[in-house]
Amino acid sequence: LKCPPTSCSHVGSTKLDQCRCLEGFYMGPDNLCQACPAQSCSNYGSTDISECRCDAGYFLDGGAAVCQMCPENSTASQGSTEETDCTPNTCAPAVPENGES
């Protein structure tokens, strides 16, 4: 059995429905593996775009199916799905050691 591009199956598989998408891909509606949006990843065998998780600092814009960067000076954890998941950075500005500003 030869699986479609970007998919594979276990040794001895005999049916196409035994093919699974590789990491970074998901099973599209046409039963072919589609790449996850830029700035995201998925686990082996993902079956839906919702299984693509945006990288840290991005959130999934579900309507457009793309990972959008959080607004300036904010960040989000990996897998965030809404802009409201972006929270302000908590790093304090550096203070010079000699007390000068």
mmCIF file of the C-alpha atoms, coordinates in Angstrom:
data_MODEL
# 
_entry.id   MODEL 
# 
loop_
_atom_site.group_PDB 
_atom_site.id 
_atom_site.type_symbol 
_atom_site.label_atom_id 
_atom_site.label_alt_id 
_atom_site.label_comp_id 
_atom_site.label_asym_id 
_atom_site.label_entity_id 
_atom_site.label_seq_id 
_atom_site.pdbx_PDB_ins_code 
_atom_site.Cartn_x 
_atom_site.Cartn_y 
_atom_site.Cartn_z 
_atom_site.occupancy 
_atom_site.B_iso_or_equiv 
_atom_site.pdbx_formal_charge 
_atom_site.auth_seq_id 
_atom_site.auth_comp_id 
_atom_site.auth_asym_id 
_atom_site.auth_atom_id 
_atom_site.pdbx_PDB_model_num 
ATOM 1   C CA . LEU A 1 1   ? 0.000   0.000  0.000  1.00 0.00 ? 1   LEU A CA 1 
ATOM 2   C CA . LYS A 1 2   ? 1.306   3.431  -0.927 1.00 0.00 ? 2   LYS A CA 1 
ATOM 3   C CA . CYS A 1 3   ? -0.146  6.233  1.165  1.00 0.00 ? 3   CYS A CA 1 
ATOM 4   C CA . PRO A 1 4   ? -0.699  9.716  -0.303 1.00 0.00 ? 4   PRO A CA 1 
ATOM 5   C CA . PRO A 1 5   ? 2.061   12.327 0.161  1.00 0.00 ? 5   PRO A CA 1 
ATOM 6   C CA . THR A 1 6   ? 2.632   13.581 3.736  1.00 0.00 ? 6   THR A CA 1 
ATOM 7   C CA . SER A 1 7   ? 1.087   10.448 5.235  1.00 0.00 ? 7   SER A CA 1 
ATOM 8   C CA . CYS A 1 8   ? 2.182   6.960  6.178  1.00 0.00 ? 8   CYS A CA 1 
ATOM 9   C CA . SER A 1 9   ? 0.821   3.718  7.593  1.00 0.00 ? 9   SER A CA 1 
ATOM 10  C CA . HIS A 1 10  ? 2.100   0.814  9.650  1.00 0.00 ? 10  HIS A CA 1 
ATOM 11  C CA . VAL A 1 11  ? 3.920   -2.019 7.906  1.00 0.00 ? 11  VAL A CA 1 
ATOM 12  C CA . GLY A 1 12  ? 1.381   -4.491 6.574  1.00 0.00 ? 12  GLY A CA 1 
ATOM 13  C CA . SER A 1 13  ? -1.438  -1.970 6.128  1.00 0.00 ? 13  SER A CA 1 
ATOM 14  C CA . THR A 1 14  ? -3.696  -2.795 3.208  1.00 0.00 ? 14  THR A CA 1 
ATOM 15  C CA . LYS A 1 15  ? -6.269  0.037  3.109  1.00 0.00 ? 15  LYS A CA 1 
ATOM 16  C CA . LEU A 1 16  ? -5.973  3.756  2.434  1.00 0.00 ? 16  LEU A CA 1 
ATOM 17  C CA . ASP A 1 17  ? -8.009  4.566  5.547  1.00 0.00 ? 17  ASP A CA 1 
ATOM 18  C CA . GLN A 1 18  ? -5.077  3.174  7.547  1.00 0.00 ? 18  GLN A CA 1 
ATOM 19  C CA . CYS A 1 19  ? -2.860  6.032  6.336  1.00 0.00 ? 19  CYS A CA 1 
ATOM 20  C CA . ARG A 1 20  ? -2.228  8.748  8.925  1.00 0.00 ? 20  ARG A CA 1 
ATOM 21  C CA . CYS A 1 21  ? -1.014  12.319 8.406  1.00 0.00 ? 21  CYS A CA 1 
ATOM 22  C CA . LEU A 1 22  ? 2.509   13.162 9.480  1.00 0.00 ? 22  LEU A CA 1 
ATOM 23  C CA . GLU A 1 23  ? 3.266   15.765 12.165 1.00 0.00 ? 23  GLU A CA 1 
ATOM 24  C CA . GLY A 1 24  ? 2.460   19.254 10.900 1.00 0.00 ? 24  GLY A CA 1 
ATOM 25  C CA . PHE A 1 25  ? -0.449  18.024 8.745  1.00 0.00 ? 25  PHE A CA 1 
ATOM 26  C CA . TYR A 1 26  ? -4.144  17.175 9.240  1.00 0.00 ? 26  TYR A CA 1 
ATOM 27  C CA . MET A 1 27  ? -6.653  15.160 7.225  1.00 0.00 ? 27  MET A CA 1 
ATOM 28  C CA . GLY A 1 28  ? -8.522  17.531 4.942  1.00 0.00 ? 28  GLY A CA 1 
ATOM 29  C CA . PRO A 1 29  ? -12.089 17.122 3.659  1.00 0.00 ? 29  PRO A CA 1 
ATOM 30  C CA . ASP A 1 30  ? -10.753 15.469 0.500  1.00 0.00 ? 30  ASP A CA 1 
ATOM 31  C CA . ASN A 1 31  ? -9.080  12.741 2.609  1.00 0.00 ? 31  ASN A CA 1 
ATOM 32  C CA . LEU A 1 32  ? -5.643  14.117 1.749  1.00 0.00 ? 32  LEU A CA 1 
ATOM 33  C CA . CYS A 1 33  ? -3.249  15.518 4.325  1.00 0.00 ? 33  CYS A CA 1 
ATOM 34  C CA . GLN A 1 34  ? -3.145  19.305 4.361  1.00 0.00 ? 34  GLN A CA 1 
ATOM 35  C CA . ALA A 1 35  ? -0.375  21.396 5.904  1.00 0.00 ? 35  ALA A CA 1 
ATOM 36  C CA . CYS A 1 36  ? -1.214  23.147 9.153  1.00 0.00 ? 36  CYS A CA 1 
ATOM 37  C CA . PRO A 1 37  ? -1.213  26.944 8.941  1.00 0.00 ? 37  PRO A CA 1 
ATOM 38  C CA . ALA A 1 38  ? 2.155   28.704 9.141  1.00 0.00 ? 38  ALA A CA 1 
ATOM 39  C CA . GLN A 1 39  ? 3.368   29.128 12.727 1.00 0.00 ? 39  GLN A CA 1 
ATOM 40  C CA . SER A 1 40  ? 1.557   25.990 13.936 1.00 0.00 ? 40  SER A CA 1 
ATOM 41  C CA . CYS A 1 41  ? 2.076   22.267 14.379 1.00 0.00 ? 41  CYS A CA 1 
ATOM 42  C CA . SER A 1 42  ? 0.034   19.108 14.903 1.00 0.00 ? 42  SER A CA 1 
ATOM 43  C CA . ASN A 1 43  ? 0.607   15.587 16.164 1.00 0.00 ? 43  ASN A CA 1 
ATOM 44  C CA . TYR A 1 44  ? 0.929   12.513 13.974 1.00 0.00 ? 44  TYR A CA 1 
ATOM 45  C CA . GLY A 1 45  ? -2.516  11.304 12.881 1.00 0.00 ? 45  GLY A CA 1 
ATOM 46  C CA . SER A 1 46  ? -4.368  14.626 13.214 1.00 0.00 ? 46  SER A CA 1 
ATOM 47  C CA . THR A 1 47  ? -7.763  14.505 11.533 1.00 0.00 ? 47  THR A CA 1 
ATOM 48  C CA . ASP A 1 48  ? -8.918  18.144 11.620 1.00 0.00 ? 48  ASP A CA 1 
ATOM 49  C CA . ILE A 1 49  ? -7.432  21.639 11.318 1.00 0.00 ? 49  ILE A CA 1 
ATOM 50  C CA . SER A 1 50  ? -8.552  22.269 14.902 1.00 0.00 ? 50  SER A CA 1 
ATOM 51  C CA . GLU A 1 51  ? -5.740  19.910 15.943 1.00 0.00 ? 51  GLU A CA 1 
ATOM 52  C CA . CYS A 1 52  ? -3.154  22.344 14.556 1.00 0.00 ? 52  CYS A CA 1 
ATOM 53  C CA . ARG A 1 53  ? -1.848  24.345 17.520 1.00 0.00 ? 53  ARG A CA 1 
ATOM 54  C CA . CYS A 1 54  ? -0.424  27.801 16.954 1.00 0.00 ? 54  CYS A CA 1 
ATOM 55  C CA . ASP A 1 55  ? 3.057   28.452 18.291 1.00 0.00 ? 55  ASP A CA 1 
ATOM 56  C CA . ALA A 1 56  ? 3.530   30.527 21.442 1.00 0.00 ? 56  ALA A CA 1 
ATOM 57  C CA . GLY A 1 57  ? 2.928   34.212 20.665 1.00 0.00 ? 57  GLY A CA 1 
ATOM 58  C CA . TYR A 1 58  ? 0.214   33.422 18.090 1.00 0.00 ? 58  TYR A CA 1 
ATOM 59  C CA . PHE A 1 59  ? -3.515  32.631 18.177 1.00 0.00 ? 59  PHE A CA 1 
ATOM 60  C CA . LEU A 1 60  ? -5.707  30.761 15.708 1.00 0.00 ? 60  LEU A CA 1 
ATOM 61  C CA . ASP A 1 61  ? -7.985  32.999 13.672 1.00 0.00 ? 61  ASP A CA 1 
ATOM 62  C CA . GLY A 1 62  ? -10.585 30.292 13.093 1.00 0.00 ? 62  GLY A CA 1 
ATOM 63  C CA . GLY A 1 63  ? -12.470 32.160 10.385 1.00 0.00 ? 63  GLY A CA 1 
ATOM 64  C CA . ALA A 1 64  ? -9.359  32.525 8.267  1.00 0.00 ? 64  ALA A CA 1 
ATOM 65  C CA . ALA A 1 65  ? -7.691  29.305 9.528  1.00 0.00 ? 65  ALA A CA 1 
ATOM 66  C CA . VAL A 1 66  ? -4.384  31.114 10.073 1.00 0.00 ? 66  VAL A CA 1 
ATOM 67  C CA . CYS A 1 67  ? -2.213  31.794 13.087 1.00 0.00 ? 67  CYS A CA 1 
ATOM 68  C CA . GLN A 1 68  ? -2.073  35.510 13.811 1.00 0.00 ? 68  GLN A CA 1 
ATOM 69  C CA . MET A 1 69  ? 0.690   37.124 15.824 1.00 0.00 ? 69  MET A CA 1 
ATOM 70  C CA . CYS A 1 70  ? -0.437  38.592 19.135 1.00 0.00 ? 70  CYS A CA 1 
ATOM 71  C CA . PRO A 1 71  ? -0.534  42.391 19.294 1.00 0.00 ? 71  PRO A CA 1 
ATOM 72  C CA . GLU A 1 72  ? 2.710   44.171 20.160 1.00 0.00 ? 72  GLU A CA 1 
ATOM 73  C CA . ASN A 1 73  ? 3.871   43.748 23.767 1.00 0.00 ? 73  ASN A CA 1 
ATOM 74  C CA . SER A 1 74  ? 1.636   40.727 24.347 1.00 0.00 ? 74  SER A CA 1 
ATOM 75  C CA . THR A 1 75  ? 2.008   36.965 24.076 1.00 0.00 ? 75  THR A CA 1 
ATOM 76  C CA . ALA A 1 76  ? -0.038  33.779 24.241 1.00 0.00 ? 76  ALA A CA 1 
ATOM 77  C CA . SER A 1 77  ? 0.747   30.180 25.089 1.00 0.00 ? 77  SER A CA 1 
ATOM 78  C CA . GLN A 1 78  ? 0.972   27.484 22.422 1.00 0.00 ? 78  GLN A CA 1 
ATOM 79  C CA . GLY A 1 79  ? -2.452  26.391 21.188 1.00 0.00 ? 79  GLY A CA 1 
ATOM 80  C CA . SER A 1 80  ? -4.237  29.703 21.820 1.00 0.00 ? 80  SER A CA 1 
ATOM 81  C CA . THR A 1 81  ? -7.438  30.032 19.843 1.00 0.00 ? 81  THR A CA 1 
ATOM 82  C CA . GLU A 1 82  ? -8.545  33.651 20.362 1.00 0.00 ? 82  GLU A CA 1 
ATOM 83  C CA . GLU A 1 83  ? -6.927  37.077 20.397 1.00 0.00 ? 83  GLU A CA 1 
ATOM 84  C CA . THR A 1 84  ? -8.192  37.464 23.959 1.00 0.00 ? 84  THR A CA 1 
ATOM 85  C CA . ASP A 1 85  ? -5.709  34.700 24.889 1.00 0.00 ? 85  ASP A CA 1 
ATOM 86  C CA . CYS A 1 86  ? -2.939  37.236 24.204 1.00 0.00 ? 86  CYS A CA 1 
ATOM 87  C CA . THR A 1 87  ? -1.918  38.853 27.472 1.00 0.00 ? 87  THR A CA 1 
ATOM 88  C CA . PRO A 1 88  ? 0.494   41.726 28.147 1.00 0.00 ? 88  PRO A CA 1 
ATOM 89  C CA . ASN A 1 89  ? 4.133   40.754 28.512 1.00 0.00 ? 89  ASN A CA 1 
ATOM 90  C CA . THR A 1 90  ? 5.122   40.742 32.171 1.00 0.00 ? 90  THR A CA 1 
ATOM 91  C CA . CYS A 1 91  ? 8.809   41.549 31.735 1.00 0.00 ? 91  CYS A CA 1 
ATOM 92  C CA . ALA A 1 92  ? 9.768   44.699 33.603 1.00 0.00 ? 92  ALA A CA 1 
ATOM 93  C CA . PRO A 1 93  ? 12.056  47.176 31.847 1.00 0.00 ? 93  PRO A CA 1 
ATOM 94  C CA . ALA A 1 94  ? 15.713  46.834 32.723 1.00 0.00 ? 94  ALA A CA 1 
ATOM 95  C CA . VAL A 1 95  ? 16.951  49.147 35.468 1.00 0.00 ? 95  VAL A CA 1 
ATOM 96  C CA . PRO A 1 96  ? 20.577  50.244 35.245 1.00 0.00 ? 96  PRO A CA 1 
ATOM 97  C CA . GLU A 1 97  ? 22.698  48.922 38.112 1.00 0.00 ? 97  GLU A CA 1 
ATOM 98  C CA . ASN A 1 98  ? 24.050  52.367 39.022 1.00 0.00 ? 98  ASN A CA 1 
ATOM 99  C CA . GLY A 1 99  ? 20.539  53.796 39.385 1.00 0.00 ? 99  GLY A CA 1 
ATOM 100 C CA . GLU A 1 100 ? 20.852  56.118 36.372 1.00 0.00 ? 100 GLU A CA 1 
ATOM 101 C CA . SER A 1 101 ? 17.999  56.348 33.919 1.00 0.00 ? 101 SER A CA 1 
# 
